[in-house]
Amino acid sequence: MKASVAIQVLPDVSSEDELIRIVDEVIDYIKSTGLNYYVGPFETAIEGDSYDELMEIVSNCQKIAIKAGCESVSAYVRIVYKPEGEVLTIDKKVTKHHK
């Protein structure tokens, strides 16, 4: 993997149920990309070989939240990019902690 991102999407909504519904729609979109991902309690990590593809996914996550019904959305994003080599994968980072 050449790049990984961690994204936390925070829709501006008035109820917890609405927040969960919109975040679930964003996660469903991430799942549909076919890339390796890991859903955590605060953010979702996604990894791939194309920096541009990951940035498009980050952009689309916000657009999906708006389309799902919130007036505004905040997103917190962390990016690791190594065009000449490999970044640590999700599996290498967390698998040992989930056995």
C-alpha positions as CSV (number, residue, x, y, z in Angstrom):
1,M,0.0,0.0,0.0
2,K,1.3,3.4,-0.9
3,A,-1.2,5.5,1.2
4,S,-3.7,5.3,4.0
5,V,-6.2,7.7,5.4
6,A,-8.2,7.9,8.6
7,I,-11.4,9.8,8.3
8,Q,-13.9,10.9,11.0
9,V,-17.1,12.3,9.6
10,L,-19.2,14.4,11.9
11,P,-22.6,15.4,10.4
12,D,-24.2,18.5,12.0
13,V,-27.5,16.9,13.1
14,S,-29.8,17.2,16.1
15,S,-30.2,13.6,17.1
16,E,-28.0,10.6,17.8
17,D,-30.1,8.4,15.6
18,E,-29.7,10.8,12.7
19,L,-25.9,11.0,13.3
20,I,-25.6,7.2,13.2
21,R,-27.8,6.9,10.1
22,I,-25.7,9.3,8.1
23,V,-22.4,7.9,9.3
24,D,-23.6,4.4,8.4
25,E,-24.3,5.7,4.8
26,V,-20.8,7.1,4.6
27,I,-19.4,3.7,5.8
28,D,-21.5,1.9,3.3
29,Y,-20.0,4.0,0.6
30,I,-16.4,3.3,1.9
31,K,-17.3,-0.4,1.8
32,S,-18.5,-0.1,-1.8
33,T,-15.1,1.2,-3.0
34,G,-13.5,-2.3,-2.7
35,L,-10.5,-0.9,-0.8
36,N,-9.3,-2.4,2.4
37,Y,-10.8,-0.5,5.4
38,Y,-11.2,-0.7,9.1
39,V,-14.1,0.8,11.0
40,G,-13.2,2.0,14.5
41,P,-15.2,3.8,17.2
42,F,-14.0,7.2,16.2
43,E,-12.8,6.9,12.6
44,T,-12.5,4.7,9.6
45,A,-9.1,3.8,8.1
46,I,-8.8,3.2,4.4
47,E,-5.7,2.1,2.4
48,G,-4.8,1.9,-1.2
49,D,-2.1,2.4,-3.8
50,S,-3.6,5.6,-5.3
51,Y,-3.3,8.8,-3.3
52,D,-5.7,10.5,-5.7
53,E,-8.3,7.7,-5.3
54,L,-8.2,8.1,-1.5
55,M,-8.6,11.9,-1.7
56,E,-11.6,11.4,-3.9
57,I,-13.1,9.0,-1.4
58,V,-12.5,11.6,1.4
59,S,-14.3,14.2,-0.7
60,N,-17.1,11.9,-1.5
61,C,-17.6,11.0,2.2
62,Q,-18.5,14.6,2.9
63,K,-20.8,14.9,-0.1
64,I,-22.6,11.7,0.8
65,A,-23.2,13.0,4.4
66,I,-24.8,16.2,2.9
67,K,-26.9,14.2,0.4
68,A,-28.0,12.0,3.3
69,G,-29.6,15.0,5.0
70,C,-27.3,17.1,7.1
71,E,-26.8,20.8,6.4
72,S,-23.0,20.7,7.1
73,V,-20.4,18.2,7.9
74,S,-17.0,18.3,9.6
75,A,-14.3,15.8,8.6
76,Y,-11.1,15.1,10.4
77,V,-8.6,13.4,8.1
78,R,-5.1,11.9,8.7
79,I,-3.0,10.9,5.7
80,V,0.1,8.8,5.3
81,Y,1.6,8.7,1.8
82,K,4.7,7.0,0.6
83,P,5.0,7.1,-3.2
84,E,8.3,5.2,-3.2
85,G,7.6,2.3,-0.8
86,E,5.0,0.9,1.4
87,V,3.1,2.3,4.4
88,L,2.2,0.2,7.4
89,T,-1.0,-1.7,6.6
90,I,-4.1,-1.8,8.8
91,D,-3.5,-5.5,9.4
92,K,0.1,-4.9,10.7
93,K,-1.1,-2.1,12.9
94,V,-4.1,-3.7,14.6
95,T,-4.5,-7.4,14.0
96,K,-2.4,-8.4,17.0
97,H,-4.7,-6.4,19.3
98,H,-7.9,-8.2,18.1
99,K,-7.0,-11.8,18.9
